[in-house]
Amino acid sequence: MTSISLKEIKTFTYERPAIERGYANQTLYIDLSRNFIEIRPVSRQMKDVFIGGKGFDLWLLWQAVKPDTKWNDPENAICISSGPMGGTPAYPGSGKSIVTALSPATGTVIDSNVGGYFGPYLKFSGFDALQVQGKAGEPAVIFIDGVEEKVRIFSARDLPDDAYALSEALTEHFGGKKRRYISVVSAGTGARNSLMGCLNFSWYDPKRKRARYKQAGRGGIGTVFEDKGIKAIVARWDSVSLDTNNPADKEALKKVAKLHSREIVELDPKQNQMSKIGTTHLVPIMNDFDLLPTNNYKFGQDPRAILIGREVYEALFDPGFDGCWLGCTVACAHGVRDFVPVTGPYKGKKVFVDGPEYETVAGCGSNLGIWDPHVILEFNFYCDAYGLDTISIGTSFAFVMECYEMGLIDSRATGGLELNFGNRPAALELLHQVARGEGFGKIVGQGIRRMKKIFAEKFGADPAVMEDIGMESKGLEFSEYMTKESLAQQGGYGMALKGPQHDEAWLIFLDMVHNFMPTFEQKAEALHWFPMFRTWFGLCGLCKLPWNDIVPEDNKDTEEPAKVMKHVQWYAEYFYAVTGRKVGPDDLITMSEAVYNFQRIFNLRMGFGRREHDTIPYRAVGPVTVEEYESRRERYDRQLKEKHGVDIEGKDTAEKVALLRKFRQELYEKLKDAVYKRRGWTADGIPTLATVKRLKIDFPEVVEVLKANGVTE
């Protein structure tokens, strides 16, 4: 057992309330600057309007910060919440936490939906949400002990830096022989030395006898965590059953949970085999449909994709049940046993790698021109150990590589690293530099938006070219999907509240492959309901995968196959069974609308949230370079002739690139108009007063923000 030394500096004793219909009805507030701990009530209005999870987080963060608060100000708060259904052991995907803070990448609200045991253990310990403000004077560990009904703050100077060693030490220290009852939240040196920090949420795997991880990855929440001086937040709980959430109708809950679980067990082996290969099943699908980002999103296909596809990881993954919450039959949290890194502090040592998932395979593989699964595993392992977001790392590195190959920067800028696509040793060395905050890695760790400015000012790089190929929006790096042929997905990325992350709207297949939404109005409708369903999962403590990644066999024959209405109805029944609040599918949309519009207004309050902030780089819309156009010349020529009525005879490729750009940019602006209208927003992308009144979020401070921005009706 690892020996560690913790100095207790604050103990807060409380009486744990009984959970009532999925709620503890109180939140936990901690100010690290004062070592102050307080319990705060959850109001009826909070539950009615904000539901839980992301909704509770947003409301607490709104109260904590001011319009001029910066990400590294003490008042910035890290908020973590599950939701009323979070912690249900029988229903697939019910172990989620949602984390929010002001992002160092974007300057506004960021949220991440993450697995692991922490959210449920936090709630069962007596708290619907945790809010942490202030900054610790020395490295701190927060221990929320639902068994002994105490919250403790420790000073911890001698704990390991990397997430694996840290979680192992704390799981042993606080769990003893009952390690399954411990969940640890941590970041790492990479989070401390960059703006791309993620948080690792642990769950104990009794078969492999180790703490394993899921990540709250996006927007630098781990960087905020490190800036506050937090080494870890630990939750302790004991047994979990269907009764722990004290559902309103236990029998109804058992019935609907059994239906959904049984369907997944039956259909997953026939569809995506997520219980065997997780989200790596997406690699060949994306490649087949020209959607796999390759060489900084220039291309969408490559014959080498088979080298990093599902069959490879099926052979590499350690077999066995891999659910990141109790009883989840999707069981997609796979890992690789006895992997041996060839670089860095774990060089030559056997390690366990949690992953990879599709985003890591594409971001740190194909998008870098790297077709070696072992290099991808090394990226995965070290990003977790360092507390770095694999999506932002991959997309940022891809941008750097293209800048290097285009001559926008050279080896003098990179400190001698030859950052061509496919250069595996150079890419791994850059990863370690980012984590250490050294050399060229110190610049890269600031993300694409800041790199564009630095490259222009320091190295003379062309700002216009970088604006086109720098795959970020709102300051957040794109997740790993090609969007050139899906206008709806361009909108899904550009109009996502936190930046281009697919969890708000993943519409590529519905739009590009199935052509379910040929008109602007249909695209706008999809960009209304899809984000609302995804938001709802974040309100309730649920995973999105059971909704539409595994679907009923007759789903294609239903009236609205894209919505998977059979599952939506089950979720409505599940919500009623836990909370006692009778709802239908339309009510789920309305619940989410309230929180979604509140978040848009929150962005507006922080100086964002207008039409201008919903722009995306042209690389996401169409071909930037002649090389890109030529790679799909037949397709683009046909579009110019048939869709736009252009006579291309005698025109060279550069002229055709410019013509196509004009048409595609116009289409994206028209899509904004249609989406804003459908959402009840102004032409500038701001919710109207009528919309906030309809959704019952017309609080005085909300109305004040709207009026300050010229919205009075």
N, C-alpha and C positions, 0 to 999 in steps of 0.2 A: 504494500500500500504506500502511495506517495505521501510523504510527510509535508504538510504545509502549515504556515503560521498565519493566523488571522487575528487581528486586534479588534475587539468589539468596541465601537464608539457610540452606538445608539441601539437601544432595545425598546420596542413598542409592543405592548401586550394588548390584545383585542379579543373580543368574543365573536367567534365565527357565526354568521347567521346561517339559517337553513336556506338552501336554494329554493326559490319559489317559481315554478313554471319557467325554468331556464335562467332566472336572474338571481344574483346575490343582493341586488338593490343598493349597492354602495360601491364606491371606487376608492382606490388607494392613491394618496398624493404624497410625494417625497420631494423635498427641496434639499439637494446635496450641499448647497452653499451653507445652509444652516443646520444640516442634519436634522431636519424637521420632518415629522411623519404625521399624517392626518387622514382620517376616514371621512369621506364626503358622500352625501346621499345621492341616489339616482332618483330623479323626479319622474312623475308620471309622463310629463311632456317629453323627457328624454326617450322613454321607451316608446311612446306613441309616434314621435316624429323621427327619431334617429335610430331606433330599433336595437342597436348594439354594434359590436365590432367596429367597422370603419366609421359608422355614424357617431358612436360615442367618442371615438378618437378625435374626429373633426370638431365636435362640440367642445371637448376639453381643450384642444389646441387653440381654437378660436378664442376661448376665455383667457388662455395663457399668454398669447403674443399680441403685439401691437403692429400697426401697418408698417412701421419702420424696423421691426425686429429682424435681425440677421441670423443666419443659421448657427453662428458660433456665439451668439449672445446667451447669457445665462437663462433668460426667460424662455428661449426655445425649449419646447417640451418633447420628450419621447413618450408617445402614448401607445399602449399595447392593450388590445381587447380581443376577446373571442366573440361571443354572441350568444343569444338564447339557446341555439341548437348546438353550439360548440361543446364538445365533451360527450356527445351521445355515442356510446360504444357500438351500437348495432347498425347505425345508418352510415353508408359509405361516404367517406370524405368529410367527417364531422369533427376534425381535430385542429381546425385552423386558428391562427392568431392573425390579427391585422395590426400593422405597425404604422404610425404616422409621425412626421416631424416636418419642420421646414428644411428643405433640401439644400445642401451646399452646391449641388449641381445646377439647380433651377432657381433657387431663391424663394420658391413657393412650396406649397404643400406636396409632399410625396407620401404615397402609401404603398405598402407591400403586404401581400397575402402569403402566409408561410405556414408550413406544417410543423410537426413536432408536438411535444406534450405541454408546452408552456402555457398556452392560452387556457386550455381546460383546467390545468392545475392551478392557475391564478384564480380562475372563477370559483373552483371548488374550495379554494382556500378562503374565499369570502369576498372576492372583488371582481366586479364586472369589467373593470379597466384599471390600468396602472398609468399614472402620469408622473414623470420624473422631470423636474426642473433643476436649475442651478448647476454648479460645478464643484466637484469634490476637491478638497485641498490636497489629497493624496489618493492614489489608486484605491477604488472602493468596490466592495462586493455587497450587493443587496440580497438578503436572504428572506424570502417570503415563505414562512413555515405554517402551512395550514393544519398540520398535525398538532403542533404545540401552541398554535395561535399566537405567533410572535412574528414581528418584522424586525430584522436586524440589519444594521449597517456596519460593515467591517472595513478596517484599513488593511490593505493587502499589497505589500511592497515586493514580496518575493515570489509571486505566482508566475508561471510560464507565460510567454507572450503569445505563442501560437494557439489557435483554437482547439486543436486536438489534445495537446498536453494539458491545457487549462481545463477543458471540460472533463477529461479523465480524472484530474486531481480533485476537482470540486464535486464530481459525482461520487467519488470514493469518500471524500471527506464528509459530505452531508448525508449520503445515502447508506454508507456502511454496507451491510449485506442486502439492503433493499434499494438497490440502485435504480430499479425501474420507476421508483417513485420520485425521482429527481429529474428536473429539466433545467438546462443551463442556457442562457442567452449570452453570447460573447461576440467580439469582433476580432481585432488583431493588429499587427504592426502595419499591414497594408492599409487598413482603414485609418490608422493614425497618420500615415504619411501621404495619403492621397485624398481625393474627393469622391472616390468610388467605393467606399467602405460598405460592406454588407454585414448583416447580423446572422450568426449561426444559432439556430434553435435546436436543442438536442432532444433526442428520444433514446431511451436505453433499449438495446437489442439483446434480449437474454440469450438467444441462440449463439450469437457471436461474442457475447460478453463484452460489449463496448457501447459507449455513447456514440450515436450517429447524428447526422445533421440534415436539416433543411435550412434554406436561406431566405431571409428578407433582403432581397438583393438590390433593389433599384434606388437610385437617387442619392446614395451616400448616407443612409441612415446609420450605418456602422461608423462613419466618420463623426457624426454627431455624438454617438455613444462614446467614442474614444475622447472626443473633445471635452466631454463632461467628466472625464476621469473615471469612467466606470470600467472595471475589469470584467465584471459579470453580474447578471441578475439571475438568481436561482430560485426556483419554486419547488416546494415539497408537498406532496399529497400522498394518500394511500390508495385504497381500493376504489375502483370505478365500476358502476353498474348502470342499468337503465334508470334506476331510482335516484341516482346521484343528482340529476337535473330536476328531480321532482316534477315530472311532466304532468300536464293537465289531464291527459288521457293516455295512460300507459298502454292499454290494449290497442288503441288506435295507432300509437307509435310503433308497437311491435309488429302490427300488421303491415304498415307501409314500409317499414325498414326491411322486413322480410321480402316483400315484393321486389324492392330495388336491389337488394343484395343478391337475391336468387337470380335475377335477370343478368347482373354483371357476371356472376360465376358461370352462367350458361353461355353468354354471348361474347364475352371478352376473348376467349380462345378462338372464336370464329372471326373476330373483327380485328382488333389491334394487338392482342396478346400483351397488354400492358402489365399483367401480373408476371410476365416473363422478361420483357424487354423495355418496359416503361415507355417513355416518349421517344426513344430512339427509333420507333417504328415510323416516325415522320420523315426520317432522312431520305429513304428512297421515294416516298410519295412526293416530297417537295422537289426532289431532283427530276422526277418524271414529268412534273408540270412546270418546270422552268422557274421554280420558286426558291431554290436553295441558294442563299447568298454566297457568292463566290468572288474573291478578289475585290473586297469592299463594294459588294452589291453590283458590280459591273455585269456579272453573268448570273444565271439561275440554274445552270446545269454543268455537270462535268462527269465524264466517264469514270473518273476515279472515286466517285461518291460511294461506290460499292465497298471501298476500302474502309469507310467509316460508318457503314450502315448497320441495320438491325442484326444481320447475321453475325457480324463481328462481335457486337456487344452481347448477343445471346450466348456466345462462346466464352466471353470474358466475365460476365456477371456471375457472382457467387449464387448458386441456386438456393431457393428457400423463400419463405414468406417475408415480404418487405413492405408492410404497411406502416406509414408514419403516424398512424393513430389506431387505437384498438378497434379491431373488427372491420377495418376498411377492406372490402373485397377487391378494390382496384389494385391495391398492393404494388404500387409502381416505383417505390423508393429503392432502387437496386444499387448494388455496389460491387466493387472489384476487390477481392482478397489478395493479399501478398503481392501487391504491385511494388516495384522497386524504382524510385525516381533516379534519374541519371544526373540531376543537377541539384543545387540548393542544399539547405541544411539537412535534409533527409536523404541525401545521395547515398545509394547503396543499401538503404534500410528497407525492410518490408513494411508496407503500410496498407491500410484499408482506405479505398477511395469511395466516397459516397457519390455515386453518379457514374457516368455523366447523363444528363438529360439532353433533349434535343437542342436547346438553346446554347448549351456549352459546346456540343459537337459542331454546330454550325458556326457559332461565333469564334471559337478558338481553333476551329478546323478549316472547313471549306472557305470561310470568309478571309482567312489568312493564307489560303493556298496551301494548307497543310493537310495531308491525306494520311496521316499516321495516327492510329487510335491511341498509341502509347503516349505520344506527345500530348494529345488531347486529355488523356488521363492525368498527365503530370500537371497540365494547366489547371484541371479541375481540382486536384489535390491541393496544390499550393494556393489557389485562390481561396479555397475554404480555410486553409491553415492561416493565411494572412488576413482573412476577412475582406476579400475583394469580390466585387460583382463580375461574374464571368461574361455577362452580356456587355457591360460597359468596357471591360478589358478587351474583349474580342473586337467590338466595333471600333474602339479607339485605335487599337493596333492596326486594324485594316486600313483606317484612314492614314495613319503614319506610313504604312507600307506603300500606299498609292502615291502619297506626297513624295516619298523617296524615289519611287520609280519614275515619277513625272519630272523629277529634278527640282521640285519646289523646296526641298531640303536636301542636304547631302551629308556625307559621313562626318563632316566637321560639326554639324548640328547634332548628330546622333551620338557623338563621342566615339566614333569609329565603328559603331554597329552597322553592318550592311543589312538594312531592313527591307530586303526584297521579299515579295510574296514567296512563301514556301521555305524561308530560311528558319529552320526549326531552332538551332542553337541560339541565334540572335534573338528570336522571339522569346525564348525562355529566359535568356539573360535580361531582356527588357522587363519581363515580369518581376524578376527578383529586384531589379533597380526600382521599379514602382513601389514595391513593398518596403524597400529600405529608404525611399525618398531620396535617392542618389542619382547623379548623372542625368542622362536624358530622361530616365524614368520619372524624375521629379516633375518634368514638364508634362509628360504623357499622362501622369496620374491626375492632372487637373481636368482632364476630359477634353472632348473635341471643341467645344465652344471656346474655351480659353486657349487651346492650342492654335486655333485659327488666328487669333489675335497675336499670339507670341510668334508664330511662324512668319506672319506678315511684318511685324515690327522688328524682330531680331534677325530674321534670315531673308527678308525680302520676298517671301512667297506671295503669289498672286491671290489677293483676297477673293476675287470673283470665282476663280476656279475652286478654291477651298470651300466657298459657300455652296457650290454645286455638289461637291463630293463628300463633304463633311456630314456624316449621317447622324445628325442630332436635331432635335426640335425642342424648344423651351429649355435647352441646356441638357437634356437627357438623351443618351445614345439610343439609337433604334434597337429593338429586339430583332430576331433573326429571320425575317421573311422579306422576300422580294415583292415589291408592290407596283412595279411599272405597268402591269396589265390589269390591275384591279383598282379602279377609281374609288370604289367603296372602301377598300383597305387603306388607300391613301388618306381618306377622311378618317378612318378608324385610328390611324396614327396621328395625323395632324390635329384632330379635334379631341384627342384624349386629354383629359384634364391635367394629368401629371407629366405628360410627354409621351413619346411614341413607344408604348408598351402594349402588346397584343391582348392583355387581359381585359381591356375595355371593349375592344371590337375586333374579332378575328373573322373577317368576312371574305377572305380571298376565294375560298372554294364556292361559297354561295354566289359570289359575284362573277368570278372569272371562269370557273370550271362548270358550274351548273347554270349560270345565267338566270338566276332567280329574280334579279332586280335590274332589268335593262334600263329603266327610266330614272331620272334624278329623284323623283318622288319616292320610288321604291327603294332606292339607295338611302334616301333620307329616313324613310321609315325603319329600315334595318339599322341605321346608325342611331335610331332612337331606342328600339326595344332591346337590341343586343347589349349595349352598355348597361341598360337597366337590369337585365337578368344577371349580368356579371357583378354589378354593384350589389345586388341583393345577396349573393353568396357571401360577399365581404361584410355585409351587415349581420349575418347570422352565424358566422364561424364555419363556413362550408367551403369545400373544394369545388372548383368548376368542372373537373374532369367527368364526374358521373352524370352531369347534365347532358352533354352532347358529344362526348368522345366515344361512348358506348351507347348505342341507340337500339330501340325495339326493332325487331325484324320487319314489322309492318310500317315503320315510320315513314318510309318513302311514299306510301300510299295515303298518308293523312293530308288534311287540308293545308296545314302549315308545317311541312317537314323540317324546315330550318329551325323552328322553335322547339321541336321535340316536346309537344304539348302533353304527352302522357307523363313525362318526367316533371314538367312544370306543375301539373295537377298533383303529382305525388308530393312535390315540395310544399305546395299549399296545404296539403293534408298533414304533412310533417310539422309545419309551422303551427298549425292549430293544435296538433297533438301535444306539443311541448308547451306553448304559451297560452292555449285556450282562446286565442284570438282568431275568430272565424274569418278566413280570407279565401279569395279565389285568385286565379292567375292574373287578372287585371290589377288586383290590389298589390301584388308583388311589384308590378311596374310602378305604381303610384308611390309606394314606400321608397323605392329607389330614386324616383324622380326628385323627391324632396331632398334627399341627401346629395344627389348628383348636382342639383342646382345650387344647393348651399355651398358645395365645394367650388363651383365655378365662381360664385360671389366671393368666397374666401380668396381665391386667386386674384380677383379684381381688387379686393382690399389690400393685397400685398403688391399691387402694381402690375398685375398680369391680367389674363382673362378677357382679352379683346381679340377681334379678328386678326390683328397683326401678329398675335402670338400663336395662331394656328397655322402658320406657314411651315412648309417642309422643304428640305433641299431638293433641287430638281432631280438628282439621282434617284429619288424615290418615285418620281413622276414619269421620267422617260430617260432616253439615252443622252448622256452628257457628251460623250466622245464619239468620234468617227468609228473607232474600234467597236464600241457598244452597238452602234447602229448596224454596222456590217455583220455583227454576230447574229442579228435577227432581221436582216435586210428584207427578206421576202415578206415577213410579217409587217414591218413598218411601211414598206412601199405600198402594200395592199391597203393599209389603213389610210395613207395619204390620198390614194386614188379613190377608194370606195367610200370611206367614211367622211373625208373632208373635201372631196372633189378637186384635188390638186393634179394638174398635169405635171408629172415629174420628168417628162422627157427632157434630156439635156442637162438636168440638174445634178450637180455633184453631191457627194454624201454630206458635206458640211452644210450645203444649202438645205438639204432635206432634214438634217438635224435641227436647224433653226426653225423651219416651218412646223415640224412636229411639235417642237417645244411651245411655240405660240398657241397651237390648238390645245395642247394638253394643259397648259397653265390656265387657259380660259375655262376649261372644263372643271378644273379643281375649284376655281373661284365660284362657278355656278353651283357646284356641289355645296360649298359653304352656305350659299344663300338658301338652298333647299333645306339643309340640315338645321340651320338657325331658325327658319320659319317653323319647321316641324317641332322643334324643342321649345318653342315659345320664347325665343330670344330676339333681340333687335338685330338689325343688319350688321351691327358691330360685334355681335356675339355675346350680348349681355342679357341675362334673363329679365323679362319685363316685370313690372310691378304686378300685373294681372297673374302672371305665372307663379310668382312667389306667394300671392294671396291664395290661389287655388291649391297650392301645396302646403299651406299653413306654416310657411317659414317666414312670414312677414313680420319678424321680430323688429323692434325699433332700430337696432343696430344694423340689421340687414337692409332695411329701407333707407337708412342713412347712407350706406355705401352706394346703393343704386342712385339715389338723388345726387350724391357727390359726383357721379359719373354720367349725369344728364338723363337718367331714366326716371320718369315721373308717372308713367302709366303702363 
